[in-house]
Amino acid sequence: MDKEFSQLKSILTEEKVERHGYTDFVGGRIGGHEIIALQCGIGKVNSAVGTVELINNYHPDLVVSTGVAGGASVELNVMDVVVATECVYHDAYCGSDVEYGQIMGMPARFRSPKELVAKAVDSDKTGKVHSGLTVSGEWFVDSREKMQQILDRFPEAMAVDMESCSIAQVCHIYHTPFISFRIISDVPLRDDKAQQYFDFWARMAEGSFNVTRDFINSL
């Protein structure tokens, strides 16, 4: 979303823009690191295409996906951040020969490097960063019933989004390290979802991507 990307760009210095394919790539720096940022768009295809363009044009040492997600765990609060230890699709079924959520020929789950997850948690200065499973699918989870269906399949899920797993799959194919940060916008199983969601967007400007910045500075 535009508001997310505006907040992400605000933590970059020395900003410049290049266009490849369908989207703009914003170059800049965070501390001593060169950063290339792009807004993929919503869903698996948009995020996969954007990631391929990023890898082919810039050959990054690490792909960091950041955005918002619904909280699957009732222990989470709005504005908490989930760092994905691993990602899986909640809406993929390729038959009984592989696990639910697994794409034939791909790993059952796409795992982030343990040392990067540990660094992300250790670099947190807020006490709001959690690590765990992020599940992805082509579904905006706007009901308790849908969230419960996902948890019935993946009871350990922490966050639900529409892009992390597809980006992780592309990075797996291209042998590029990957990590995902998701800011929690609402917790459908616990509170009034609509109010949470509106409150979240009202507070979005309050340093939402500082956790991502602190992680990159720690590398």
C-alpha positions in Angstrom: 0.0 0.0 0.0 1.1 3.6 -0.7 1.1 4.6 3.0 3.3 1.6 3.9 5.8 2.4 1.2 5.9 6.1 2.1 6.8 5.1 5.6 9.5 2.8 4.4 11.1 5.4 2.1 11.2 7.8 5.1 14.0 5.8 6.7 16.2 5.9 3.6 18.9 8.6 2.9 20.4 9.6 -0.5 17.2 8.5 -2.3 17.2 7.9 -6.0 14.7 6.2 -8.4 15.1 3.8 -11.3 12.4 2.0 -13.2 12.5 -1.6 -14.3 9.5 -3.4 -15.8 6.3 -2.3 -14.2 7.6 -0.6 -11.1 10.0 2.0 -9.6 13.0 0.9 -7.5 14.1 3.4 -4.9 17.8 3.4 -4.0 19.1 4.8 -0.8 21.1 4.0 2.3 20.4 2.9 5.8 23.6 3.4 7.8 26.4 1.8 5.9 24.2 -0.4 3.8 23.0 0.3 0.2 19.2 -0.4 0.0 17.0 -1.0 -3.0 13.3 -0.7 -2.1 10.2 -1.4 -4.2 6.4 -1.6 -3.7 5.5 -5.0 -5.1 1.7 -4.7 -4.7 -0.8 -7.0 -3.1 -0.8 -10.8 -3.5 1.5 -13.7 -4.6 2.0 -12.8 -8.3 2.7 -9.1 -7.7 5.2 -9.9 -4.9 6.9 -12.7 -6.9 7.3 -10.6 -10.1 8.7 -7.7 -8.0 11.2 -10.0 -6.3 12.4 -11.5 -9.6 12.9 -8.0 -11.0 14.8 -7.0 -7.8 17.1 -10.1 -7.9 17.8 -9.9 -11.6 18.6 -6.2 -11.7 20.3 -5.7 -8.4 21.6 -9.1 -7.1 21.0 -8.3 -3.4 22.9 -10.0 -0.6 19.6 -10.2 1.3 15.9 -9.7 0.6 13.9 -8.1 3.4 10.2 -8.1 3.1 8.3 -5.6 5.3 4.6 -4.7 5.5 1.5 -5.4 7.5 -0.3 -8.5 8.6 -3.1 -9.8 10.7 -2.2 -11.3 14.0 -3.0 -15.0 14.3 -1.8 -15.3 17.9 -4.1 -13.7 20.5 -0.9 -12.9 22.4 0.0 -10.2 19.9 -1.0 -6.6 20.0 -1.6 -4.0 17.2 1.8 -2.5 16.2 3.7 -5.5 17.4 6.1 -6.9 14.8 6.5 -10.6 13.7 9.7 -11.8 12.2 9.1 -14.9 10.2 11.2 -17.9 11.2 9.5 -19.7 8.3 6.7 -19.2 5.8 4.0 -21.4 4.3 1.0 -21.0 2.1 -2.3 -21.5 3.9 -4.3 -21.9 0.7 -2.1 -24.4 -1.3 -3.0 -28.0 -1.8 -1.1 -30.2 -4.2 -2.5 -33.6 -3.2 -1.9 -36.1 -0.4 1.7 -36.8 -1.5 2.9 -33.5 0.1 2.0 -31.5 3.1 -0.9 -29.1 3.1 0.5 -25.7 2.1 3.4 -27.2 0.2 4.0 -26.6 -3.5 5.1 -29.8 -5.3 8.9 -29.7 -5.8 9.3 -27.0 -3.2 10.1 -27.3 0.6 7.1 -27.7 2.9 8.2 -24.5 4.5 10.6 -21.7 3.5 12.9 -21.0 6.5 14.7 -17.7 7.2 18.4 -18.0 8.3 18.4 -18.6 12.1 21.2 -16.1 12.6 19.2 -13.4 10.9 16.1 -14.1 12.9 18.1 -14.0 16.1 19.7 -10.7 15.1 16.3 -9.2 14.3 15.0 -10.1 17.8 18.2 -9.1 19.6 18.3 -5.7 17.8 14.8 -4.9 19.0 14.6 -1.9 21.3 10.8 -1.9 21.8 9.9 -5.2 23.3 7.3 -5.6 20.6 9.2 -8.0 18.3 8.2 -11.7 18.1 9.4 -14.5 15.9 7.4 -17.4 14.5 5.5 -18.8 11.5 4.0 -16.5 8.9 1.3 -17.9 6.7 0.4 -16.4 3.3 -2.5 -16.7 0.9 -4.8 -14.9 -1.5 -7.3 -14.0 1.2 -7.7 -10.8 3.2 -8.6 -12.3 6.6 -11.5 -10.2 7.7 -13.4 -12.6 10.0 -12.8 -14.7 13.0 -14.1 -17.7 11.2 -11.4 -17.5 8.4 -8.6 -16.9 10.9 -9.8 -20.0 12.9 -9.8 -22.1 9.7 -6.2 -21.1 9.1 -5.2 -21.9 12.7 -6.9 -25.3 12.4 -4.3 -26.1 9.8 -1.4 -24.1 11.3 -2.0 -23.7 15.0 1.5 -22.2 15.6 0.9 -19.4 13.1 1.8 -15.9 14.4 0.9 -13.7 11.4 -1.2 -14.0 8.2 -0.4 -12.0 5.1 -0.6 -12.2 1.3 3.0 -11.9 0.2 5.7 -13.3 2.5 5.6 -16.9 1.3 5.7 -16.1 -2.4 8.7 -13.8 -1.8 10.4 -16.6 0.2 9.7 -19.1 -2.6 11.4 -16.8 -5.2 14.3 -16.3 -2.9 14.7 -20.0 -2.4 14.7 -20.6 -6.2 17.3 -17.8 -6.7 19.4 -18.9 -3.7 19.0 -15.5 -2.0 18.7 -15.1 1.8 15.3 -13.8 2.9 13.6 -12.5 6.0 10.2 -11.0 6.6 9.0 -8.4 9.1 5.2 -7.8 9.5 3.6 -5.1 11.6 0.4 -6.3 13.1 -2.6 -4.3 12.1 -5.3 -6.3 13.9 -5.9 -9.5 15.9 -9.2 -10.8 14.5 -9.7 -13.6 17.1 -9.6 -11.2 20.1 -11.0 -7.7 19.6 -13.2 -5.7 17.3 -11.3 -6.1 14.1 -12.7 -3.0 12.3 -11.8 -0.6 15.1 -8.3 -2.2 15.5 -7.7 -1.8 11.7 -8.7 1.8 11.6 -6.7 2.6 14.8 -3.7 1.0 13.2 -3.7 3.2 10.1 -4.2 6.2 12.2 -1.0 5.3 14.1 1.0 4.1 11.1 3.2 7.2 11.0 4.7 6.5 14.5 8.0 5.0 13.4 6.4 1.8 12.0 9.5 0.6 10.2 12.1 1.5 12.9 12.4 -2.3 13.7 13.4 -2.9 10.1 15.9 0.0 10.2 17.4 -1.2 13.5 17.8 -4.7 12.1 19.6 -3.5 9.0 21.9 -1.3 11.1 22.8 -4.3 13.1 24.1 -6.3 10.1 
